[in-house]
Amino acid sequence: MEKLIPAQEVPKFLPIKMATVRSWIFQGRLPIVRLGRKVLVKESVLERISEGGLEAVAGEAGRVA
């Protein structure tokens, strides 16, 4: 089972600010998983972004309503 990271903890994994995380989510650039009101990011997505940049997950995220 894949580990899910709360969106608030993404800055601990990547050298970005929370405002950037929110912006990427709103723009549909960061793939997320919603569980009720929680917004989560797969750990594998963060690893791919860390290794290859945001372009490594381009096209995976749908528009967040």
C-alpha positions as CSV (number, residue, x, y, z in Angstrom):
1,M,0.0,0.0,0.0
2,E,1.3,3.4,-1.0
3,K,2.1,5.9,1.8
4,L,0.1,9.1,1.6
5,I,1.5,12.4,2.9
6,P,-0.7,15.3,4.1
7,A,-0.3,18.3,1.9
8,Q,0.9,20.4,4.9
9,E,3.9,18.1,5.2
10,V,5.0,18.4,1.5
11,P,7.5,21.3,2.4
12,K,9.3,18.8,4.6
13,F,10.0,16.6,1.6
14,L,10.6,19.3,-1.1
15,P,12.4,22.7,-0.8
16,I,9.2,24.7,-1.4
17,K,6.8,26.7,0.6
18,M,3.2,25.8,1.5
19,A,2.0,28.6,-0.7
20,T,3.6,26.8,-3.7
21,V,2.0,23.5,-2.7
22,R,-1.4,25.2,-2.6
23,S,-0.8,26.9,-6.0
24,W,0.3,23.6,-7.6
25,I,-2.8,21.9,-6.3
26,F,-5.1,24.7,-7.5
27,Q,-3.5,24.7,-10.9
28,G,-3.8,21.0,-11.2
29,R,-0.1,20.5,-11.4
30,L,0.3,18.4,-8.3
31,P,-1.6,15.0,-8.2
32,I,-3.5,14.7,-5.0
33,V,-5.8,12.2,-3.2
34,R,-8.8,13.6,-1.3
35,L,-10.0,11.6,1.7
36,G,-12.9,13.5,3.1
37,R,-11.6,17.0,3.8
38,K,-8.0,15.8,3.9
39,V,-5.7,16.5,0.9
40,L,-2.9,13.9,0.6
41,V,0.0,13.4,-1.8
42,K,1.4,10.0,-2.7
43,E,5.0,9.6,-1.5
44,S,6.0,8.2,-4.9
45,V,4.8,11.5,-6.5
46,L,7.0,13.5,-4.1
47,E,10.0,11.2,-4.9
48,R,9.5,11.7,-8.6
49,I,9.3,15.5,-8.2
50,S,12.4,15.4,-6.0
51,E,14.3,13.5,-8.7
52,G,13.0,15.0,-11.9
53,G,11.2,18.2,-11.0
54,L,7.5,19.0,-11.4
55,E,7.6,18.0,-15.1
56,A,8.1,14.3,-13.9
57,V,4.4,14.2,-12.9
58,A,3.0,16.4,-15.6
59,G,-0.3,15.2,-16.9
60,E,-1.1,13.0,-13.8
61,A,-3.1,15.6,-11.9
62,G,-6.6,16.4,-12.8
63,R,-8.2,19.8,-12.2
64,V,-9.3,20.2,-8.5
65,A,-12.8,21.5,-8.1
